[in-house]
Amino acid sequence: MPDFRSPDFLIGHVQHTLAFYDGRSLDPSGGFFHFFKDDGTVYDRRTRHLVSSTRFVFNNATAWRRFGRPEHLAATRHGLEFLQRAHAHPQGGYLWELDWHEGRAQVRDGTHYCYGLAFVLLAHAHAAMAGVDEARAGIESTWQLLERHFWEPRHQLYANEATADWAVSPYRGQNANMHACEAMMAAFEATGDAKYLDRAATLAQAIALRQADLTGGRVWEHFHEDWSVDADHNRGNRADIFKPWGFQTGHLTEWAKLLLQLEGLLAGRGVETGWMLPRAQSLFEAAMRHGWDAELGGLVYGFDPEGALYDGDKYFWVQAESFAAAALLAVRTGESRYRDWYDRIWDYAWRHMVDHEHGAWFRILSRDNRKLGDEKSPAGKTDYHTMGACHDVLRALGA
């Protein structure tokens, strides 16, 4: 097995994953293709999803900053132009899903999602950090969209979704706010404007502390309009990947990672951060206690309020976010248990999730670690999580 803690290994793994997408993901007519079989075959050339469109910008912008290859900078600009033009919503904002054919876009889903805008903000921020100056205006304009249509000052959180003409739904969710927190930190790093960092801190305290305390210190996914817990939303429905029921192993560890990153950015700014490390530790420990499959290895997708297994499938992003959280906890505390978890999670991923033949990671395995299909990267999966996790660990190591 490789030395998973080595910066050289992590850099090499990012390159190996990028190689799966480089040369086949970029569509010269606009944007990127979003659907890939295990061997890299594109099986849907027309569907374009906002999440993939934004994440490909992130992938190429971070690759340019890490490796300095001109093709990644060109792909960043190419993806950003498609995002701003093809995904432009007639009522303002960005189209969630479209049909792209012969250089023209047809609307498939015009719903406005805070989750989507969070990734629009993330894409613009990372493009700006990559030196794409035309991305900077998009940071501020996306902030304004979120502020105008989704921000709820009373609750210090964002609403979740709205119709095409901006009628806001009563559903509230933590997932959009978690990724908004991530995007706000990136916007701060790109601009130096403290309003983004302040908003990230506000979101973190509202979800990872106040709302989590409603459910025993663990982050629940679904809420009513008044931000009271909705214990039944999507119970038994595993088809909605953006609104899964139960405690999500990967979201607990993703919040642990974000809290530690936020703590670092807030250092010396007079903001109370003393709660962040203890909460990051408790979230990570809950995820390992209830989410680690001691029999078959790997982290399961979700567990119920009593801590019993709810969804035993093994998702790629859960493993990636969890090894990143373990690494940041190890660096922050110096405790060997986190280094051990980092190695254990990577060992599982290396044996089962990484496609050593074609590159990138398989998207989902059954509980007994069998592939459930040959669709490696449908819309939404660009290996943003896996490469992003490697970049996060490299930053934590100072590499």
C-alpha positions, -999 to 999 in steps of 0.1 A, spaced: 0 0 0 12 35 -6 21 60 21 -13 78 23 2 106 44 28 115 18 23 148 -1 38 131 -31 11 104 -29 -17 129 -26 -4 150 -55 0 119 -76 -35 108 -68 -50 141 -79 -31 138 -112 -44 102 -116 -80 114 -110 -76 144 -133 -64 121 -161 -98 104 -162 -115 136 -171 -88 154 -191 -92 150 -228 -127 137 -226 -148 159 -203 -145 193 -222 -172 199 -249 -158 223 -275 -194 235 -282 -197 246 -246 -191 235 -210 -184 199 -201 -199 165 -206 -215 152 -174 -221 115 -178 -192 89 -179 -191 51 -178 -163 34 -158 -140 34 -189 -147 71 -196 -173 66 -223 -197 96 -224 -232 81 -223 -253 113 -223 -239 142 -243 -268 167 -238 -279 169 -202 -261 196 -183 -266 200 -145 -256 231 -126 -238 211 -99 -215 194 -125 -210 226 -144 -198 244 -113 -177 216 -100 -158 212 -133 -148 249 -129 -135 241 -94 -116 210 -106 -98 229 -133 -91 260 -113 -76 240 -84 -56 220 -110 -42 251 -126 -31 265 -92 -15 232 -82 2 222 -115 2 253 -137 -9 235 -169 -23 260 -194 -51 236 -205 -66 237 -170 -67 275 -170 -83 275 -204 -108 249 -192 -116 271 -162 -124 300 -184 -144 277 -208 -165 263 -180 -171 297 -164 -183 312 -197 -208 283 -201 -220 287 -166 -226 324 -170 -242 321 -205 -259 287 -209 -271 284 -173 -284 320 -172 -320 319 -158 -346 340 -175 -358 352 -141 -322 358 -129 -300 333 -113 -289 300 -128 -308 271 -144 -306 238 -124 -307 215 -155 -307 221 -192 -306 203 -225 -275 214 -245 -276 206 -282 -259 222 -312 -248 251 -292 -282 259 -278 -298 254 -243 -333 243 -236 -346 245 -200 -353 212 -183 -356 224 -147 -358 261 -139 -361 256 -101 -338 279 -81 -318 260 -55 -296 276 -27 -274 245 -31 -268 254 -67 -260 290 -59 -236 279 -33 -216 260 -60 -219 290 -84 -203 311 -57 -176 284 -51 -168 282 -88 -164 319 -92 -143 321 -61 -119 294 -72 -117 308 -107 -108 342 -92 -81 326 -71 -68 310 -103 -64 344 -118 -96 346 -139 -104 382 -132 -138 381 -149 -149 357 -122 -148 384 -95 -180 402 -105 -198 368 -102 -188 365 -66 -206 396 -56 -236 390 -79 -241 355 -64 -239 369 -29 -267 394 -39 -289 366 -53 -285 346 -21 -292 377 0 -322 388 -20 -340 355 -24 -329 330 3 -314 348 33 -336 347 65 -321 371 90 -344 358 118 -329 323 115 -295 333 103 -298 307 76 -307 303 39 -340 289 27 -336 260 4 -354 264 -30 -378 285 -50 -399 282 -81 -387 297 -114 -404 330 -105 -387 329 -70 -416 317 -48 -397 302 -19 -407 267 -7 -414 260 30 -388 232 31 -356 240 49 -324 220 48 -289 220 62 -271 207 31 -274 240 11 -262 259 42 -232 236 46 -221 242 11 -228 279 14 -205 279 44 -178 263 22 -184 287 -6 -183 318 17 -149 307 30 -136 305 -6 -151 339 -15 -133 354 15 -100 338 4 -106 351 -31 -115 387 -22 -104 394 14 -139 408 21 -148 400 57 -185 398 50 -180 364 34 -161 351 64 -186 365 88 -214 348 69 -195 315 70 -191 318 108 -228 326 111 -239 296 91 -216 273 110 -228 284 143 -265 281 132 -262 246 118 -233 228 135 -241 242 170 -277 256 174 -296 233 150 -274 203 159 -282 207 195 -318 200 187 -308 165 177 -283 155 203 -253 174 189 -255 157 155 -264 175 123 -299 166 110 -308 172 74 -344 184 72 -364 212 89 -397 229 87 -401 265 76 -395 277 112 -364 256 114 -379 230 138 -368 195 131 -387 176 103 -381 140 114 -400 124 85 -390 142 53 -380 116 27 -381 88 52 -378 56 32 -370 75 -1 -335 69 -12 -339 83 -47 -334 120 -37 -296 122 -34 -298 159 -24 -322 153 5 -314 119 21 -332 109 54 -313 101 85 -280 113 99 -255 114 70 -221 100 79 -204 121 53 -221 153 63 -210 149 99 -174 146 88 -177 173 62 -189 197 89 -160 186 111 -136 195 83 -153 229 76 -152 238 113 -115 233 115 -109 253 83 -131 281 95 -114 281 129 -81 287 111 -95 316 90 -110 332 120 -79 331 141 -70 365 156 -103 381 144 -120 383 178 -146 358 169 -155 331 195 -141 298 181 -137 278 212 -166 256 204 -154 246 170 -127 220 178 -149 201 204 -178 201 180 -157 189 151 -144 161 173 -178 150 185 -192 151 149 -163 130 136 -166 105 165 -203 101 160 -197 94 123 -171 68 131 -191 52 159 -223 47 139 -210 50 103 -180 27 101 -188 -8 89 -168 -29 112 -177 -61 94 -171 -51 57 -151 -19 60 -159 16 48 -183 42 59 -220 37 53 -243 64 39 -266 70 68 -279 59 102 -311 65 121 -317 86 152 -309 56 174 -276 50 157 -287 19 138 -278 13 101 -303 30 77 -285 30 44 -255 7 41 -243 17 7 -208 30 4 -206 64 -14 -173 77 -27 -177 112 -13 -184 100 22 -150 82 23 -132 113 8 -147 139 32 -140 116 61 -103 111 54 -100 148 50 -116 155 83 -94 128 100 -63 145 86 -73 180 97 -81 167 132 -48 149 133 -29 180 124 -49 202 148 -47 179 178 -16 157 172 -37 127 184 -27 94 168 -63 81 167 -71 105 139 -41 94 120 -52 58 124 -87 67 111 -71 85 82 -51 54 72 -81 31 78 -104 51 56 -78 55 28 -70 18 30 -106 9 24 -109 35 -4 -77 23 -21 -89 -13 -21 -125 -7 -32 -134 28 -43 -104 39 -65 -105 27 -101 -68 18 -106 -74 9 -142 -92 39 -157 -88 65 -130 -112 84 -106 -134 67 -80 -164 45 -84 -195 64 -73 -213 39 -51 -208 3 -38 -232 -20 -20 -227 -26 17 -206 -57 7 -185 -36 -16 -199 -46 -50 -204 -22 -78 -240 -13 -84 -235 -3 -120 -210 9 -146 -219 46 -144 -189 60 -127 -197 97 -130 -233 107 -137 -243 144 -133 -232 157 -99 -201 136 -97 -169 151 -111 -146 138 -83 -147 173 -68 -150 156 -34 -120 133 -39 -96 158 -54 -109 185 -31 -102 163 -1 -66 157 -13 -61 194 -17 -75 200 18 -51 175 33 -22 190 13 -31 225 26 -33 212 62 2 196 58 15 229 44 24 213 11 
